[in-house]
Amino acid sequence: MKTPSSARPWVGLLKIGTAALALLALSGCASVFLVDNQVQSYARWADRPTPSGASTPVVIPQAPQVFRFDRLPSQQDKRSGDGQNELERLATLSLAKVGWTPATAGVTTAPWTVEVSAATLRLPRAPWESPYDGYWGGGFGPGFGFPGRDYVVTGSGQIIYAPLFLRMDTPYYQREVSLVIRHAGSGRVVYETRAAHDGRWNSSNALWLAMLDAALRDFPAPPDGLRQVNIEVPR
């Protein structure tokens, strides 16, 4: 004889507990997303020249420091002006976290200049994904496509004409940000850092800010070599 669920209270508790865990997992997944970055940085603080022309000893500048933004000719173009303004605004937020702030408006002199740039490459699909579907849900069971062909063979062996037998692609993005810091007096590069991230996240200020934060991780004395820096971003 089957025991009714009312006589087995642990069943109800198990269901409640499982539902609570599922909700907790969903809320955790929905609260943040991970921006994983490949970062490489180069510090050359000793490359600042003295008035005599010789290089100074290695003196790593400590916060606070003041800088001004410098732009390449392409970044001064009117078509890219708005985007560059926004990128520099986000870079200002990231630099403030390490104690670097822009010079007061109207002041053209500062000991450092910062050049910031960003790039996005939009791919139709992830690099490891094939443009051809390996499955076709026809009325006769699973089917199998052949790259470069315009037909499929169903599970029953029937050949069906299917032009443009391609998968529905989801765009995939490869992005990079870079910051170059120069000694304003000499123009020499004293710090360079880059952060690269790829994935399906849409472009947003939160995403770019996370990449800039990753690029400035361990500033001003970064470790050698390529390293991974993960930043969690609230959704």
C-alpha positions as CSV (number, residue, x, y, z in Angstrom):
1,M,0.0,0.0,0.0
2,K,1.4,3.4,-1.0
3,T,2.1,5.7,2.0
4,P,0.5,9.2,1.5
5,S,2.8,12.1,1.4
6,S,1.1,13.6,4.5
7,A,2.4,10.7,6.5
8,R,5.9,11.4,5.3
9,P,6.7,15.0,6.4
10,W,10.3,14.7,5.3
11,V,9.2,14.6,1.7
12,G,7.6,18.0,2.0
13,L,10.7,19.4,3.8
14,L,12.9,17.9,1.1
15,K,10.9,19.6,-1.6
16,I,11.0,22.9,0.2
17,G,14.7,22.7,0.8
18,T,15.4,21.8,-2.8
19,A,13.3,24.7,-4.0
20,A,15.1,27.1,-1.7
21,L,18.5,25.9,-2.9
22,A,17.4,26.4,-6.5
23,L,16.1,29.9,-5.8
24,L,19.4,30.7,-4.0
25,A,21.4,29.4,-6.9
26,L,19.4,31.4,-9.4
27,S,19.6,34.6,-7.3
28,G,23.4,34.1,-7.0
29,C,23.8,33.6,-10.7
30,A,21.6,36.6,-11.5
31,S,23.3,39.0,-9.1
32,V,26.7,39.2,-10.9
33,F,28.5,38.2,-14.0
34,L,32.2,37.4,-14.3
35,V,34.5,39.5,-16.6
36,D,37.6,37.4,-17.1
37,N,40.5,39.3,-18.5
38,Q,43.9,38.5,-19.8
39,V,46.2,41.3,-18.5
40,Q,49.8,42.2,-19.3
41,S,51.5,45.2,-17.9
42,Y,55.0,46.8,-18.4
43,A,56.5,49.3,-15.9
44,R,59.4,51.4,-17.0
45,W,59.5,54.1,-14.2
46,A,63.3,54.3,-14.5
47,D,63.1,55.6,-18.1
48,R,62.5,59.2,-16.9
49,P,65.5,61.3,-17.9
50,T,67.2,63.8,-15.6
51,P,68.3,67.3,-16.8
52,S,71.7,65.9,-17.5
53,G,70.2,63.2,-19.8
54,A,70.9,60.2,-17.6
55,S,68.1,58.0,-16.4
56,T,67.0,58.3,-12.8
57,P,67.1,55.5,-10.4
58,V,63.9,53.4,-10.2
59,V,61.4,55.6,-8.2
60,I,57.9,54.3,-8.4
61,P,55.5,57.2,-8.0
62,Q,53.2,56.9,-5.0
63,A,49.6,58.2,-4.9
64,P,48.3,60.8,-5.1
65,Q,49.4,61.8,-8.6
66,V,47.9,64.2,-11.2
67,F,47.7,63.5,-14.9
68,R,46.0,64.8,-18.1
69,F,44.7,62.8,-21.0
70,D,46.5,62.7,-24.3
71,R,44.8,61.7,-27.5
72,L,46.0,60.2,-30.8
73,P,44.9,62.0,-34.0
74,S,42.3,59.3,-34.6
75,Q,40.9,59.9,-31.2
76,Q,40.5,63.6,-31.9
77,D,38.3,63.0,-34.9
78,K,34.7,64.3,-34.4
79,R,33.3,60.9,-35.3
80,S,35.0,59.2,-32.3
81,G,34.9,62.2,-30.0
82,D,31.8,61.1,-28.0
83,G,33.0,57.6,-27.5
84,Q,36.5,58.7,-26.5
85,N,35.0,61.2,-24.0
86,E,33.0,58.3,-22.4
87,L,36.0,56.0,-22.4
88,E,38.2,58.7,-20.6
89,R,35.4,59.2,-18.1
90,L,35.5,55.5,-17.2
91,A,39.3,55.5,-17.2
92,T,39.1,58.5,-14.7
93,L,37.0,56.3,-12.4
94,S,39.5,53.4,-12.6
95,L,42.5,55.7,-12.1
96,A,40.9,57.3,-9.1
97,K,40.9,53.9,-7.4
98,V,44.7,53.8,-7.6
99,G,45.1,57.5,-6.4
100,W,45.5,59.2,-9.8
101,T,43.3,62.1,-10.6
102,P,43.0,64.4,-13.6
103,A,44.4,67.9,-13.5
104,T,42.0,70.7,-12.7
105,A,40.1,72.0,-15.7
106,G,42.1,74.7,-17.6
107,V,45.4,73.4,-16.3
108,T,47.5,72.1,-19.2
109,T,50.5,71.0,-17.2
110,A,50.8,67.8,-15.2
111,P,53.7,65.4,-14.5
112,W,52.0,62.5,-16.4
113,T,49.9,62.0,-19.5
114,V,47.5,59.1,-20.0
115,E,46.4,57.7,-23.3
116,V,43.5,55.3,-23.2
117,S,42.1,53.3,-26.1
118,A,39.6,50.4,-26.7
119,A,38.7,48.1,-29.5
120,T,36.0,45.6,-30.3
121,L,35.9,42.8,-32.9
122,R,32.4,41.4,-33.5
123,L,32.4,37.8,-34.7
124,P,29.3,36.0,-36.0
125,R,29.9,33.2,-33.6
126,A,32.5,31.9,-31.1
127,P,35.8,30.8,-32.7
128,W,35.2,27.2,-31.7
129,E,31.6,27.0,-33.1
130,S,30.8,25.6,-36.5
131,P,28.6,27.5,-38.9
132,Y,26.8,24.2,-39.6
133,D,24.2,22.6,-37.4
134,G,24.9,19.0,-36.6
135,Y,21.2,18.3,-35.9
136,W,18.1,18.9,-37.9
137,G,14.8,18.4,-36.1
138,G,12.7,17.0,-39.0
139,G,9.4,15.1,-38.7
140,F,11.2,11.8,-39.2
141,G,13.7,11.9,-36.4
142,P,17.1,13.4,-36.1
143,G,18.9,14.5,-39.3
144,F,22.5,15.2,-40.1
145,G,23.8,18.1,-42.2
146,F,26.9,18.1,-44.4
147,P,29.0,21.3,-44.5
148,G,28.8,22.9,-47.9
149,R,25.8,20.8,-49.0
150,D,22.2,22.0,-49.5
151,Y,20.4,18.9,-48.2
152,V,20.0,16.8,-45.1
153,V,19.3,13.2,-44.5
154,T,16.6,12.4,-41.9
155,G,16.7,9.5,-39.5
156,S,14.6,7.5,-41.9
157,G,17.0,8.0,-44.7
158,Q,14.9,10.5,-46.6
159,I,16.8,13.3,-48.3
160,I,15.3,16.7,-47.8
161,Y,16.4,19.8,-49.7
162,A,17.5,22.5,-47.2
163,P,19.3,25.5,-48.6
164,L,21.3,27.7,-46.3
165,F,21.6,24.9,-43.8
166,L,23.3,27.0,-41.2
167,R,22.9,27.4,-37.4
168,M,21.4,30.4,-35.8
169,D,24.5,32.3,-34.8
170,T,24.9,34.3,-31.6
171,P,27.5,37.1,-31.9
172,Y,30.7,36.8,-30.0
173,Y,32.9,39.7,-29.1
174,Q,36.7,40.1,-28.6
175,R,37.5,43.3,-26.7
176,E,40.7,45.1,-25.5
177,V,41.5,48.2,-23.5
178,S,44.9,49.7,-23.1
179,L,46.4,52.5,-21.1
180,V,49.7,54.2,-21.8
181,I,51.3,56.5,-19.2
182,R,54.0,58.9,-20.3
183,H,56.3,61.3,-18.5
184,A,54.9,64.6,-19.6
185,G,58.2,66.4,-19.7
186,S,60.0,63.9,-22.0
187,G,57.1,62.0,-23.6
188,R,58.7,58.7,-22.6
189,V,56.4,55.8,-21.9
190,V,56.8,54.7,-18.3
191,Y,53.8,52.4,-18.0
192,E,51.8,50.3,-20.4
193,T,49.0,47.9,-19.7
194,R,46.4,46.0,-21.6
195,A,43.3,43.9,-20.7
196,A,41.6,41.6,-23.2
197,H,38.2,39.9,-22.7
198,D,36.1,37.9,-25.0
199,G,32.5,36.7,-24.7
200,R,28.9,37.3,-25.5
201,W,28.2,40.1,-23.1
202,N,26.8,43.2,-24.8
203,S,28.8,46.4,-24.6
204,S,28.1,48.4,-21.5
205,N,29.9,50.9,-19.3
206,A,30.0,48.3,-16.5
207,L,31.9,45.9,-18.8
208,W,34.4,48.5,-20.0
209,L,34.9,49.7,-16.4
210,A,35.7,46.2,-15.3
211,M,38.2,45.8,-18.0
212,L,39.9,49.1,-17.1
213,D,40.0,48.0,-13.4
214,A,41.6,44.7,-14.5
215,A,44.2,46.6,-16.6
216,L,45.2,48.6,-13.6
217,R,45.3,45.7,-11.2
218,D,48.7,45.7,-9.3
219,F,49.5,49.2,-10.5
220,P,52.1,50.7,-10.3
221,A,54.3,47.7,-9.8
222,P,52.8,44.8,-11.7
223,P,54.2,41.2,-11.9
224,D,55.9,40.1,-15.1
225,G,54.1,38.1,-17.7
226,L,50.5,37.4,-18.7
227,R,48.0,37.0,-15.9
228,Q,44.3,36.5,-15.5
229,V,42.3,39.0,-13.6
230,N,38.6,38.3,-12.9
231,I,36.2,41.1,-12.0
232,E,32.7,40.5,-10.8
233,V,30.1,43.0,-12.1
234,P,26.6,43.4,-10.7
235,R,23.9,42.7,-13.3
